C-alpha cells in the first residue's frame, strides 16, 4: 500500500515539474525588426502594478528616438516614456489594478545615422507587483546584424550568440522589503502566491561588452547642458545600475522632462566636475538646490545600517491617488501623507552602501532621487585623518603627493573625487553629530 502511494506521489511530482518547466518565464525581449526599429515584447506578465524599463543606445548611429505604444498593451495601462536624455530611453507601464499582458507592448524607432548599424548598448528592468514587492525582470536584447560588407565575424550579438534568440541574464542577489505601496532594500520577502519571488531585488541587466574599435560612445552633451558622468546612472535598483549609463546627467539640479518625470543627479557626480578644491567648496557641493521636490534629513547620512533617512516628497496637488514608493539598497520603514501633495517616507539605507536610490511612481509620472549616503571611514580600507578642519586640510594637501597615494579611502589605488566625497560626507555627518542631532530609531511604524 505504501509503495503505491509513493508511486502516485512520484507521478504527481513529475507532472508538476514538467508543468513548471513548460510554463513561460516572465521577461522582456527587445529585438531589431528593421533598420532603426526594435520591438519590445513581454511574456507572462500578470499581477503587476509597475514595469520600469531603461535602455541605453548608440548615439553616434542613432538619432531622434521615438517610443510607440504596442498593440498588446491594454488601453487603460498608463504608458509613460522619456526620450529627452541622449543615449537613454525609459518606458514605464503603470496601472492601479493588475497588469496582465503578453506580446508587443512598445516599439522603439530611431533615425539611423551613417552606414554603421546602430546598437542598443544596455538594458535593465524591474517590476512592482500589486502587493508592492519589487523584483528583477530579465531582459534579452537582439541587435541587428551588421551589413555583409562589414565582413563575417566583425561584430556579433553576444546576447543572442548570433542565433537571433535573446538570452535573458540571471539577476544579482538582493531584494526589496515589501509593503502595500512601498518596497525596497536588501532582504526580500517572498509573498505567498508571488510567482516572481526568488528573483531578488536587482534589475535583470543586459550589458553589451562586445566593444570594438570605433564602436559608438555616448554623444557629447550640447553646450550649456549638464556634462555626462561615467559613473552610476540609475542603480540597478539593487546592483547599482547607475554604473551603466554614461550619459546620466550630473547637474546639481533636477531635470524635468515630459510626462512629469524628474531624475535628480548624484552629489558624487558633482565631485567629479570640480577642480582646485577647498574644504568649503567641497562641503558646499552637498547643499541641495532650491525647489527640489525631494529633500532628506539628515542632509548627509552615514550608511551604518542604523541611521534612518527621512524623505519629504512633494507630489503634484492634482494627484489624488496613492503613490508607489520603491528604494534600492535600502528598506522602507514607514510613510505618511502630511498634507495635500506632501508625503514623509522613512528609509533605512543598507550598511556600507554608496548608491541607495528612492523612486516614487504617481499618476503619469515618477521622481527618482539618489540618497546622499556614504560608508563610515572606519569601514573603509584606506586610513583617514581626523574629521576636523586640520584633518581636512591635511587630507587635501596629501592629494598632491607623488608615488603611492595617501588617504586612498576606498583602496582603489587612486586619490580622486570619490575619496573627496567619502571624506567630506563623513566630515559633515560628524559635525551634525557633534551638534547633538538625535539619531532616529529604525523601527517600523506601518504595521
Secondary structure, DSSP 8 states (H G I E B T S, - for coil): -HHHHHHHHHHHHHHHHHHHHHS---EEEEEEEETTEEEEEEEEEEEEEEEEEEEEE-TTTEEEEEEEE-TTS-TTSEEEEE--STTEEEEEEEEEEEEEEEEEEEEEEEEE-SSS---EEEEEEEEEETTS-EEE--EEEE-----GGG-TTSS--TTTTTTT--------S------SSEEESS-----TT-TTTTS-SS-EEEE-----TT--------TTS--B-SS-SS--SSS-GGGT-TT-B--SS-EEETTTEEE---HHHHHTT--S--HHHHHHTTS--TT-SEEEESSSEE-SSS-EEEEEEE--TT--S--EEEEESEEEEEEEEEETTEEEEEEEE-TT-S--EEEEEETTEEEEEE--EE--GGGSSS----SSHHHHHHHHHGGG--SS-S--TT-SS--SHHHHHHHHHHHHHHHHHHTT-----------
